[in-house]
């Protein structure tokens, strides 16, 4: 098993060997021995710490018929380069795939400047942008294959280097991966790796709770899964994000009359470094918080 971040690089390299359109762009984040760079050096560009320019370059390459994949910190893609993302991927609809590790507080040791708890809200506000938050190697590989085969701009949010070991069937666009069967009562809905681990731990204590895992979370994709979730009276959406602009907020609008609750990072600003789990706990993302919401 490998981390989602390593799975992205491995899968993209394999796809690029068969698809000459694929170009890999890095904002000085790929490591000393990037597999794509070693095997296909003429289609690999390390653009350095220049995120907005990197997005503009990717849009230009896409306009020439290529399929660029650009990787940088999630917070730098959605905030530092926000205008370039809005105009290039949003307004122009350029088929660029942003693959962004360090989502949420997975880069906790780097401190608040590198945390990213608001990116899904920004991405959700851009019509036409597809958004994926895969969990683990298999689902990440499936997301990269889907993005490479399509012609839509995508934002793929990853964690850092942890290996995700909760077994699940990858949730394709418009589908739910059920880790615990749906009941008429409460269903947990997990987005991303750590929230899925929290929900899996919660259902060990409360096996009567349903547990649905989602990967593609833009409004267009969520509209396709809503009928699969509508059987539950209450949804508890667990995500490494703030409540504003969250997946919970989007689902609540799509399911009027349903009780939709969010377990998320709240409104506090983390002020200290620590491990990923420690920082999540300080923000209130814990198994007990999931059980209390359920």
C-alpha positions as a LaTeX table, in Angstrom:
\begin{tabular}{lrrr}
\hline
Residue & $x$ (\AA) & $y$ (\AA) & $z$ (\AA) \\
\hline
Unk1 & 0.00 & 0.00 & 0.00 \\
Unk2 & 1.12 & 3.55 & $-0.67$ \\
Unk3 & $-0.12$ & 6.97 & 0.34 \\
Unk4 & $-2.59$ & 8.76 & $-1.92$ \\
Unk5 & 0.11 & 11.26 & $-2.80$ \\
Unk6 & 2.47 & 8.52 & $-4.00$ \\
Unk7 & $-0.42$ & 6.73 & $-5.71$ \\
Unk8 & $-1.14$ & 9.88 & $-7.73$ \\
Unk9 & 2.43 & 10.09 & $-9.01$ \\
Unk10 & 2.60 & 6.37 & $-9.81$ \\
Unk11 & $-0.75$ & 6.27 & $-11.61$ \\
Unk12 & $-0.12$ & 9.44 & $-13.60$ \\
Unk13 & 3.24 & 8.10 & $-14.77$ \\
Unk14 & 1.66 & 4.86 & $-15.96$ \\
Unk15 & $-1.12$ & 6.73 & $-17.78$ \\
Unk16 & 1.31 & 9.15 & $-19.41$ \\
Unk17 & 3.35 & 6.34 & $-20.93$ \\
Unk18 & 0.27 & 5.45 & $-22.98$ \\
Unk19 & $-1.15$ & 8.96 & $-23.44$ \\
Unk20 & 1.19 & 11.58 & $-24.96$ \\
Unk21 & $-1.22$ & 14.42 & $-24.03$ \\
Unk22 & $-0.46$ & 14.10 & $-20.30$ \\
Unk23 & 1.97 & 16.63 & $-18.84$ \\
Unk24 & 3.05 & 16.71 & $-15.19$ \\
Unk25 & 3.68 & 20.09 & $-13.55$ \\
Unk26 & 5.03 & 20.51 & $-10.02$ \\
Unk27 & 5.36 & 23.59 & $-7.82$ \\
Unk28 & 8.53 & 22.35 & $-6.11$ \\
Unk29 & 6.61 & 19.68 & $-4.20$ \\
Unk30 & 7.37 & 16.43 & $-6.00$ \\
Unk31 & 10.45 & 15.28 & $-4.12$ \\
Unk32 & 13.98 & 14.53 & $-5.30$ \\
Unk33 & 13.08 & 11.38 & $-7.25$ \\
Unk34 & 9.74 & 11.94 & $-8.96$ \\
Unk35 & 8.83 & 8.84 & $-10.96$ \\
Unk36 & 7.30 & 10.86 & $-13.78$ \\
Unk37 & 10.41 & 13.00 & $-14.11$ \\
Unk38 & 12.66 & 9.94 & $-14.20$ \\
Unk39 & 10.61 & 8.06 & $-16.80$ \\
Unk40 & 9.19 & 10.89 & $-18.96$ \\
Unk41 & 11.46 & 13.90 & $-18.39$ \\
Unk42 & 10.40 & 15.78 & $-21.53$ \\
Unk43 & 6.83 & 16.13 & $-20.20$ \\
Unk44 & 7.74 & 17.07 & $-16.61$ \\
Unk45 & 8.13 & 20.68 & $-15.44$ \\
Unk46 & 9.06 & 21.84 & $-11.95$ \\
Unk47 & 7.85 & 25.43 & $-11.99$ \\
Unk48 & 8.96 & 26.30 & $-8.46$ \\
Unk49 & 7.09 & 28.37 & $-5.92$ \\
Unk50 & 5.04 & 30.33 & $-8.46$ \\
Unk51 & 1.57 & 28.85 & $-8.11$ \\
Unk52 & $-0.48$ & 31.42 & $-10.03$ \\
Unk53 & 1.97 & 31.34 & $-12.94$ \\
Unk54 & 1.91 & 27.54 & $-12.82$ \\
Unk55 & $-1.88$ & 27.52 & $-13.23$ \\
Unk56 & $-1.63$ & 29.97 & $-16.14$ \\
Unk57 & 1.03 & 27.80 & $-17.80$ \\
Unk58 & $-1.16$ & 24.71 & $-17.32$ \\
Unk59 & $-4.11$ & 26.54 & $-18.92$ \\
Unk60 & $-1.90$ & 27.45 & $-21.87$ \\
Unk61 & $-0.78$ & 23.85 & $-22.31$ \\
Unk62 & $-4.41$ & 22.71 & $-22.16$ \\
Unk63 & $-5.31$ & 25.18 & $-24.91$ \\
Unk64 & $-2.71$ & 23.42 & $-27.08$ \\
Unk65 & $-4.52$ & 20.10 & $-26.67$ \\
Unk66 & $-2.51$ & 18.67 & $-23.77$ \\
Unk67 & $-3.89$ & 17.30 & $-20.47$ \\
Unk68 & $-1.89$ & 19.04 & $-17.71$ \\
Unk69 & $-1.80$ & 17.77 & $-14.13$ \\
Unk70 & $-0.49$ & 20.38 & $-11.69$ \\
Unk71 & 0.44 & 19.61 & $-8.10$ \\
Unk72 & 0.94 & 22.11 & $-5.29$ \\
Unk73 & $-0.19$ & 22.68 & $-1.70$ \\
Unk74 & $-3.98$ & 22.81 & $-1.48$ \\
Unk75 & $-3.98$ & 26.19 & 0.23 \\
Unk76 & $-1.69$ & 27.74 & $-2.39$ \\
Unk77 & $-3.79$ & 26.41 & $-5.28$ \\
Unk78 & $-7.12$ & 27.62 & $-3.94$ \\
Unk79 & $-6.00$ & 30.89 & $-2.35$ \\
Unk80 & $-2.67$ & 32.15 & $-3.66$ \\
Unk81 & $-3.59$ & 31.16 & $-7.22$ \\
Unk82 & $-7.34$ & 31.73 & $-6.81$ \\
Unk83 & $-7.74$ & 34.28 & $-9.60$ \\
Unk84 & $-5.87$ & 32.11 & $-12.10$ \\
Unk85 & $-7.96$ & 29.09 & $-11.09$ \\
Unk86 & $-11.18$ & 31.11 & $-11.38$ \\
Unk87 & $-10.40$ & 32.47 & $-14.84$ \\
Unk88 & $-8.55$ & 29.47 & $-16.33$ \\
Unk89 & $-10.41$ & 26.47 & $-14.93$ \\
Unk90 & $-13.68$ & 28.24 & $-14.18$ \\
Unk91 & $-14.43$ & 30.88 & $-16.81$ \\
Unk92 & $-12.44$ & 29.27 & $-19.63$ \\
Unk93 & $-13.14$ & 25.68 & $-18.51$ \\
Unk94 & $-9.58$ & 24.62 & $-19.34$ \\
Unk95 & $-9.19$ & 20.87 & $-18.74$ \\
Unk96 & $-6.48$ & 21.24 & $-16.10$ \\
Unk97 & $-6.33$ & 18.83 & $-13.16$ \\
Unk98 & $-5.13$ & 20.36 & $-9.89$ \\
Unk99 & $-3.86$ & 17.60 & $-7.60$ \\
Unk100 & $-3.26$ & 19.18 & $-4.22$ \\
Unk101 & $-1.81$ & 17.42 & $-1.16$ \\
Unk102 & $-1.77$ & 18.93 & 2.33 \\
Unk103 & $-5.56$ & 19.33 & 2.33 \\
Unk104 & $-7.17$ & 20.11 & 5.67 \\
Unk105 & $-4.57$ & 20.05 & 8.43 \\
Unk106 & $-2.61$ & 17.08 & 7.07 \\
Unk107 & 0.48 & 19.32 & 7.04 \\
Unk108 & $-0.12$ & 20.12 & 10.69 \\
Unk109 & 3.56 & 20.48 & 11.60 \\
Unk110 & 3.90 & 23.30 & 9.04 \\
Unk111 & 1.46 & 25.41 & 11.02 \\
Unk112 & $-1.59$ & 27.52 & 10.08 \\
Unk113 & $-0.01$ & 29.06 & 6.97 \\
Unk114 & $-0.11$ & 25.62 & 5.32 \\
Unk115 & $-3.47$ & 24.44 & 6.69 \\
Unk116 & $-6.35$ & 24.39 & 4.23 \\
Unk117 & $-9.83$ & 24.15 & 5.74 \\
Unk118 & $-11.64$ & 26.40 & 3.27 \\
Unk119 & $-10.63$ & 25.07 & $-0.17$ \\
Unk120 & $-13.78$ & 23.10 & $-0.93$ \\
Unk121 & $-15.86$ & 26.24 & $-0.36$ \\
Unk122 & $-13.78$ & 28.11 & $-2.95$ \\
Unk123 & $-13.80$ & 25.22 & $-5.41$ \\
Unk124 & $-17.56$ & 24.68 & $-4.98$ \\
Unk125 & $-18.18$ & 28.29 & $-5.95$ \\
Unk126 & $-16.65$ & 27.79 & $-9.42$ \\
Unk127 & $-19.25$ & 26.35 & $-11.82$ \\
Unk128 & $-17.97$ & 23.50 & $-13.95$ \\
Unk129 & $-15.10$ & 22.48 & $-11.67$ \\
Unk130 & $-15.25$ & 18.87 & $-10.55$ \\
Unk131 & $-13.99$ & 18.13 & $-7.05$ \\
Unk132 & $-12.67$ & 14.84 & $-5.68$ \\
Unk133 & $-11.44$ & 13.98 & $-2.18$ \\
Unk134 & $-10.19$ & 10.40 & $-2.55$ \\
Unk135 & $-9.27$ & 8.15 & 0.35 \\
Unk136 & $-6.38$ & 5.77 & $-0.10$ \\
Unk137 & $-4.41$ & 4.32 & $-2.96$ \\
Unk138 & $-7.14$ & 2.54 & $-4.94$ \\
Unk139 & $-9.58$ & 5.44 & $-4.91$ \\
Unk140 & $-6.86$ & 7.97 & $-5.77$ \\
Unk141 & $-5.78$ & 5.89 & $-8.75$ \\
Unk142 & $-9.42$ & 5.67 & $-9.90$ \\
Unk143 & $-9.83$ & 9.45 & $-9.60$ \\
Unk144 & $-6.67$ & 10.12 & $-11.64$ \\
Unk145 & $-7.82$ & 7.69 & $-14.35$ \\
Unk146 & $-11.24$ & 9.38 & $-14.47$ \\
Unk147 & $-9.70$ & 12.86 & $-14.65$ \\
Unk148 & $-7.23$ & 11.85 & $-17.38$ \\
Unk149 & $-9.95$ & 10.28 & $-19.51$ \\
Unk150 & $-12.26$ & 13.29 & $-19.28$ \\
Unk151 & $-12.18$ & 16.84 & $-20.55$ \\
Unk152 & $-13.29$ & 18.71 & $-17.44$ \\
Unk153 & $-11.25$ & 20.86 & $-15.04$ \\
Unk154 & $-10.78$ & 19.04 & $-11.74$ \\
Unk155 & $-9.61$ & 19.79 & $-8.22$ \\
Unk156 & $-8.30$ & 16.70 & $-6.40$ \\
Unk157 & $-7.61$ & 17.18 & $-2.71$ \\
Unk158 & $-5.15$ & 14.79 & $-1.03$ \\
Unk159 & $-3.60$ & 14.48 & 2.42 \\
Unk160 & 0.16 & 14.32 & 3.03 \\
Unk161 & 2.04 & 11.01 & 3.35 \\
Unk162 & $-0.09$ & 8.77 & 5.58 \\
Unk163 & $-1.20$ & 5.37 & 4.30 \\
Unk164 & $-4.97$ & 4.90 & 4.51 \\
Unk165 & $-5.93$ & 1.35 & 5.48 \\
Unk166 & $-9.74$ & 1.34 & 5.81 \\
Unk167 & $-10.96$ & $-1.11$ & 3.14 \\
Unk168 & $-13.49$ & 0.42 & 0.76 \\
Unk169 & $-14.65$ & 0.10 & $-2.82$ \\
Unk170 & $-13.65$ & 3.31 & $-4.66$ \\
Unk171 & $-16.62$ & 5.65 & $-5.00$ \\
Unk172 & $-16.88$ & 6.67 & $-8.64$ \\
Unk173 & $-18.70$ & 9.83 & $-9.70$ \\
Unk174 & $-22.36$ & 9.57 & $-8.76$ \\
Unk175 & $-21.87$ & 6.55 & $-6.51$ \\
Unk176 & $-21.60$ & 5.87 & $-2.79$ \\
Unk177 & $-19.14$ & 3.46 & $-1.21$ \\
Unk178 & $-21.06$ & 1.82 & 1.65 \\
Unk179 & $-18.90$ & 0.87 & 4.61 \\
Unk180 & $-21.96$ & 0.14 & 6.75 \\
Unk181 & $-25.42$ & $-0.49$ & 5.24 \\
Unk182 & $-27.93$ & 2.35 & 5.09 \\
Unk183 & $-30.69$ & 2.24 & 7.69 \\
Unk184 & $-33.79$ & 4.39 & 8.01 \\
Unk185 & $-32.21$ & 6.14 & 10.98 \\
Unk186 & $-28.87$ & 7.93 & 10.96 \\
Unk187 & $-26.26$ & 7.66 & 8.23 \\
Unk188 & $-22.69$ & 8.91 & 8.60 \\
Unk189 & $-21.24$ & 10.45 & 5.44 \\
Unk190 & $-17.45$ & 10.65 & 5.31 \\
Unk191 & $-15.35$ & 12.84 & 3.02 \\
Unk192 & $-11.62$ & 12.11 & 2.85 \\
Unk193 & $-9.27$ & 9.82 & 4.74 \\
Unk194 & $-9.33$ & 10.92 & 8.38 \\
Unk195 & $-13.11$ & 11.46 & 8.46 \\
Unk196 & $-13.60$ & 7.99 & 6.99 \\
Unk197 & $-11.39$ & 6.54 & 9.73 \\
Unk198 & $-13.42$ & 8.43 & 12.37 \\
Unk199 & $-16.72$ & 7.15 & 10.96 \\
Unk200 & $-15.42$ & 3.58 & 10.74 \\
Unk201 & $-14.40$ & 3.78 & 14.42 \\
Unk202 & $-17.83$ & 5.20 & 15.29 \\
Unk203 & $-19.69$ & 2.36 & 13.60 \\
Unk204 & $-17.60$ & $-0.15$ & 15.53 \\
Unk205 & $-19.23$ & 1.28 & 18.67 \\
Unk206 & $-22.62$ & 1.87 & 17.04 \\
Unk207 & $-23.04$ & $-0.80$ & 14.33 \\
Unk208 & $-26.63$ & 0.29 & 13.64 \\
Unk209 & $-25.35$ & 3.51 & 12.06 \\
Unk210 & $-25.08$ & 3.61 & 8.30 \\
Unk211 & $-21.78$ & 4.80 & 6.82 \\
Unk212 & $-21.56$ & 6.21 & 3.31 \\
Unk213 & $-18.23$ & 7.34 & 1.89 \\
Unk214 & $-18.20$ & 9.92 & $-0.92$ \\
Unk215 & $-15.30$ & 10.89 & $-3.17$ \\
Unk216 & $-16.63$ & 13.29 & $-5.86$ \\
Unk217 & $-18.20$ & 16.21 & $-3.99$ \\
Unk218 & $-18.90$ & 19.02 & $-6.46$ \\
Unk219 & $-22.58$ & 19.96 & $-6.64$ \\
Unk220 & $-23.09$ & 18.17 & $-9.97$ \\
Unk221 & $-21.69$ & 14.92 & $-8.59$ \\
Unk222 & $-23.52$ & 15.23 & $-5.26$ \\
Unk223 & $-26.85$ & 15.67 & $-7.08$ \\
Unk224 & $-26.35$ & 12.18 & $-8.52$ \\
Unk225 & $-25.80$ & 10.55 & $-5.11$ \\
Unk226 & $-28.60$ & 12.35 & $-3.25$ \\
Unk227 & $-31.21$ & 9.69 & $-4.14$ \\
Unk228 & $-28.93$ & 7.05 & $-2.63$ \\
Unk229 & $-28.81$ & 8.95 & 0.67 \\
Unk230 & $-32.44$ & 10.07 & 0.82 \\
Unk231 & $-33.55$ & 6.97 & 2.73 \\
Unk232 & $-31.89$ & 8.15 & 5.94 \\
Unk233 & $-33.77$ & 10.46 & 8.30 \\
Unk234 & $-30.54$ & 12.05 & 9.50 \\
Unk235 & $-27.20$ & 12.55 & 7.77 \\
Unk236 & $-24.06$ & 13.31 & 9.76 \\
Unk237 & $-21.44$ & 14.61 & 7.32 \\
Unk238 & $-17.88$ & 14.34 & 8.63 \\
Unk239 & $-15.25$ & 16.37 & 6.77 \\
Unk240 & $-11.88$ & 18.00 & 7.34 \\
Unk241 & $-13.16$ & 21.44 & 6.41 \\
Unk242 & $-15.02$ & 24.35 & 7.91 \\
Unk243 & $-18.82$ & 24.34 & 8.03 \\
Unk244 & $-19.16$ & 27.27 & 5.62 \\
Unk245 & $-19.12$ & 26.01 & 2.04 \\
Unk246 & $-18.85$ & 22.42 & 3.22 \\
Unk247 & $-20.26$ & 19.26 & 1.67 \\
Unk248 & $-22.74$ & 19.17 & 4.56 \\
Unk249 & $-24.01$ & 22.61 & 3.57 \\
Unk250 & $-24.44$ & 21.55 & $-0.07$ \\
Unk251 & $-26.28$ & 18.35 & 0.88 \\
Unk252 & $-28.56$ & 20.26 & 3.27 \\
Unk253 & $-29.68$ & 22.47 & 0.37 \\
Unk254 & $-30.28$ & 19.41 & $-1.79$ \\
Unk255 & $-32.24$ & 17.53 & 0.91 \\
Unk256 & $-34.80$ & 19.99 & 2.32 \\
Unk257 & $-36.69$ & 18.51 & 5.23 \\
Unk258 & $-33.87$ & 16.11 & 6.14 \\
Unk259 & $-31.82$ & 16.53 & 9.30 \\
Unk260 & $-28.30$ & 17.18 & 7.95 \\
Unk261 & $-25.59$ & 17.76 & 10.56 \\
Unk262 & $-21.92$ & 18.53 & 10.13 \\
Unk263 & $-18.90$ & 17.39 & 12.10 \\
Unk264 & $-16.15$ & 19.63 & 10.85 \\
Unk265 & $-13.27$ & 21.93 & 11.79 \\
Unk266 & $-15.52$ & 24.66 & 13.15 \\
Unk267 & $-14.44$ & 28.29 & 13.24 \\
Unk268 & $-11.29$ & 28.21 & 15.39 \\
Unk269 & $-7.84$ & 28.91 & 13.97 \\
Unk270 & $-5.21$ & 26.32 & 14.97 \\
Unk271 & $-2.35$ & 28.18 & 16.60 \\
Unk272 & 0.14 & 25.39 & 17.36 \\
Unk273 & 1.89 & 22.68 & 15.39 \\
Unk274 & 1.36 & 19.01 & 16.11 \\
Unk275 & 0.53 & 15.75 & 14.44 \\
Unk276 & $-2.39$ & 15.46 & 12.07 \\
Unk277 & $-4.51$ & 13.63 & 14.65 \\
Unk278 & $-3.62$ & 16.05 & 17.44 \\
Unk279 & $-4.60$ & 19.04 & 15.35 \\
Unk280 & $-7.88$ & 17.43 & 14.30 \\
Unk281 & $-8.71$ & 16.67 & 17.93 \\
Unk282 & $-8.01$ & 20.27 & 18.90 \\
Unk283 & $-10.49$ & 21.33 & 16.22 \\
Unk284 & $-13.16$ & 18.94 & 17.51 \\
Unk285 & $-12.92$ & 16.26 & 14.82 \\
Unk286 & $-13.04$ & 13.16 & 17.00 \\
Unk287 & $-14.93$ & 9.87 & 17.22 \\
Unk288 & $-16.85$ & 11.22 & 20.24 \\
Unk289 & $-17.96$ & 14.26 & 18.24 \\
Unk290 & $-19.23$ & 11.95 & 15.47 \\
Unk291 & $-21.15$ & 9.80 & 17.98 \\
Unk292 & $-22.61$ & 12.85 & 19.69 \\
Unk293 & $-23.85$ & 14.25 & 16.37 \\
Unk294 & $-25.35$ & 10.87 & 15.48 \\
\hline
\end{tabular}
